Amino acid sequence: MSAPSTGRVLAAWGVHLYTALGLPIAFVATIALFSGQAKMFFLALCLAVFVDATDGTLARKVGVKAVLPDFSGRKPDAIVDLLDFAFLPSLALAVLGMFPAGWEWAAVFPLMASGYGFCQEAAKTDDSFVGFPSYWNIGVLYLYLLQTGPWVNLAVIVVFSILVFMPFYYVYPTRTEFMKPFTVGFGYLWAATMTVLALNVDAEWTRQIAVWTLAYPAYYFAVSAVHHRQVVRRMAT
């Protein structure tokens, strides 16, 4: 078997570098959070979502596993995911005062739950997330936009932290074949809308729009319920 060309090697390293952009994004988001710049914080997390949603496609296109077999792309990806989608959203719950006074320590719940989830070998299958995925960045953005009360925020975060430990099969948007075209298409429209809301996170009109955008999370949980039943039936046969 011939060695990969220099161009493919450079392309493979470029994909890994692209994945690693999640680290400076996390750095910028942290500075923004402690500087009281909520808009910059949420925009940074939106950018992290875009990188995370596209690096896998690039990796498969280049064939990074075959080109760079001694370098695991999963490890930096896991580090970035833990920082951008678990640690920083958890930190934001405390820094932005989204929990009741004296309950800021409870912001570690989603972080610890995600730490458990990331360590599970079966946290992902070929077409599913097993247990509630680390969508904390989305959850915190919604709680901020909807201006829900501190006790409501705490209750929501506790419930979803518990769901991480439950073996429920959630849709993996880019891999689950069931309803995939609609899930991805609807997801693009929703993501674009959420980015606009993040750009205007403190505007008065964003709350009403955010309520309407809950249609996609509602759809996601509904289609995941059907997908879960399909997976369970498939495993039983």
N, C-alpha and C positions, 0 to 999 in steps of 0.2 A: 504493500500500500504506500503510495507516494505521500510525501510530506505536504501539508497544506501550503499554499502560496503565501508570500509575504503579505499580500493584500488581504487575504482571509484572516491571517493572524492579527493584523492591525485592526481589522473590522471586529474581530472577536474581543480584543482588548477594549475597543471603543464601546462595545455593548456593556462590558463590565464597568467601564468608567461612567457610562450613562446611568446604570443602576446606582452607582456610588454617589451620584448627584444628590441622592436623598439625604446624604450626610450634611453637606453645606446648606441644603434647604432646611434641615432640622436646626442647624446653627442660626440661620437667619430668623427662623420662626421663634426660637428661644429668646433672641434679643428683642424681637418685636413684642413678644408676650410680656416681658419684664419692662418694656418701655411704654406699655399701655397702648400699643398700636394693634388693636384687635383686627382691623382690616388687613394689615400686612401679615399678621399671624395666620388668619384663615386663608388668605391667598397663597401663602407658602404651603399650607397643607393641601390646597387644591392642586398646586403644581406637583406636589409629591404624589398625589393620586394619579395624575396624568403620566408621570414617569413610571410608576408602578404598573399602570395599565398597559403600557406600550413596550416595556423592556423585554417582556417574555416573548412577544411576537418577533422582535428584532433578534433575540437570542436564537429562536428556532430558525429564523431565516438564514442567519449566518452559520448556524450549527456549532455554537460555541463549545458544546461538550466534546465534539469530535476534534475541534481545532485546538482547544486548550484543556485536555483531559486532567491535568494536574491542578487546575484552579477551579474551585467550586463556586459557581455563581449563586448558589442557594444560601451560602453563609452571609455574604454581604447583603443579599436581599432580605434575609431574616432580620439582620441587625437594623436595616433601614426601616423595615415594617414595624419593628418593635418601638423604635424611636418616634417615627412620624405618626403612626396610627394607634399607639397605646400610651407611650410615655408622655408625649407632649399634650395630647388631649386630656390625660389624667391631670397633668400639671395645670392645665388651663382651668379645670374645674375649681381648683383651689385658688389660683392667682386671680381669676376673674370674679371671684366671690360668688360662684354659682351654687355652692352648698350652704346649708344653714351655718351660722356662726358656731364655731366649736366642733363642727363636723368636717372640717377640711381634710382631716386625716383619712376619711372614707374614700378620697380620690384614689387611694391605692388599690381599691377593689378591682376596677377594670384592668389596671396594670398587672396585678398579680394573676388575675384570670387569664389575661393574654399571655403572660409568661408561661402558665401551665399549657395553654393551647399551642403555643409555638414549640413546646418540647414534645408534643405528641406526634409520634410517627404517622398516625392515622388522621392527623388534623386536616389533611387534604387527600382526596382520592382523584382519580382521573377526571371525574365530572362533578365533584362536590366539595363543599367545605363541611367538615364534621364539627358540630358545635357552632355556636354563634361566632361568626368571623370578627376580626378586630376592625370593626367599622366605627370605632370610637371617635375618629375625626369628624365623621358625618353626624354622629349622634350629638356631639358637643356643639357643632355648628347649628344644628336644628334647635337645641335647647336655648342657645344664645339668640337666635333669630326669633323664636316663638315667645321669648321673654317669660318662660315658665318660672314658677316660684322655686325657691331653694329646696323645699321638701319634695316637690314633684320631681325635680332634677335628681335628688338623692334616690328616690324610689325607682325611677326609670333606670338609673345606672346600676343599682343593686339587682334589679330583675334581669337585666341583660348580662350582667356579670355571672349570674347563676346559669343563664342559658349557655354560656361557654362550655360548661361541664356536662351538658346534656347531649347525648349522641343523636342529634337531629341532623339530617342531611340537607344543607342549604345549597341553593343554586350557585354554581360557579359560572358567572355570566358569560365568560368567553369559552367555556368548555362544555357546559351542560347543553346537550342537543335539544332537550325539550323546550320549545318556545324560544330557541336561541335568537333567531332573527329579530323577533319583537323585543325580547329582553335587551339585546344590544342596542337596537335602534332607539327604543324608549329611553334606555340608559344614557345614550349620547345627548338626547334632548334634555333630560333631567340634569345631567352633569353640567351642560352649558348654562342652564338656568341657575343652578347652585353657584356657579362661578360668578355670574352676574350679581347674585345676592351677596356673595362674599365681598365683591367690589363695593357694595353699598350696604355693608353689614349694619351700620348704625342709622340708616335711613328709616323713616317712619313707615314707608310703604312695603318694606321687605317682609314684615310679619304676615301680611295677608297673602303675598305670593308664596311664602314658605309653606303656608297651610295647604295651598293647592298642590305644591310639589310633593306633598306627602303621598300623593297618588302612586308615585313610583315605589317607595318603600312598602306601601300596602300591597302593591302588585307583587313585589319581590317576595314578601312573606307568603302570599297566597300561592304563587307558583312554586315556592320552595316546599310548601306543604304537600302539593301534588307530587313533586319530584321525590320527596322523602318516601311517600307511599310506594312509588315506582321502584325506588332503590331497595326498600325492605322486601317487596314482593320478588324482586330479582334475586336477592340474596337467599330467599327461602326456597327457590327452585333449584 
